[in-house]
Amino acid sequence: QVQLVESGGGSVQSGGSLRLSCAASVHSFAFSRYRMGWFRQAPGKQREGVAAIDEGGNTNYADSVRSRFTISQDKENDTVYLQMNSLKPEDTAMYYCAIGGQEACVSTIFDYIDYPIDGIYGYGMDYWGRGTLVNISS
């Protein structure tokens, strides 16, 4: 069982920055193939994909955050990060990280962000964290 713990959320003003972290409880990066992603859900809205990364370090972003957010990974410490710059009020949401192993690799990092299965972003991911809240004030 893999446990994911997000941290780094908080309240900042528009234009500010935050760095989210997602730490895995086990050496999940030992998977030969995996997909990791950040997803978010704003109050009253459906979950959406934000950014994804695979075992090769390839990345993909939602259009709404491209050029502002950067996903990265530290394999030695089993941690994935989301650097968020130029934050906007519409970025306010609960942010979740998720990881999928071999079976989840049926979908690519583009699928998880751009082409949700049955309209569900993150469908197919094996493990999810509990989320960290990001609040951006104008």
Stockholm file with secondary structure:
# STOCKHOLM 1.0

chainA/1-138         QVQLVESGGGSVQSGGSLRLSCAASVHSFAFSRYRMGWFRQAPGKQREGVAAIDEGGNTNYADSVRSRFTISQDKENDTVYLQMNSLKPEDTAMYYCAIGGQEACVSTIFDYIDYPIDGIYGYGMDYWGRGTLVNISS
#=GR chainA/1-138 SS CCCEEEECCEEEETTCCEEEEEEESSCGGGSSSCEEEEEEECTTSCCEEEEEEETTCCEEECTTTTTTEEEEEETTTTEEEEEECSCCGGGCEEEEEEEECTGGGGSCHHHHHHSCBTTBTTTTCSEECCCEEEEEEC
#=GC SS_cons         CCCEEEECCEEEETTCCEEEEEEESSCGGGSSSCEEEEEEECTTSCCEEEEEEETTCCEEECTTTTTTEEEEEETTTTEEEEEECSCCGGGCEEEEEEEECTGGGGSCHHHHHHSCBTTBTTTTCSEECCCEEEEEEC
//
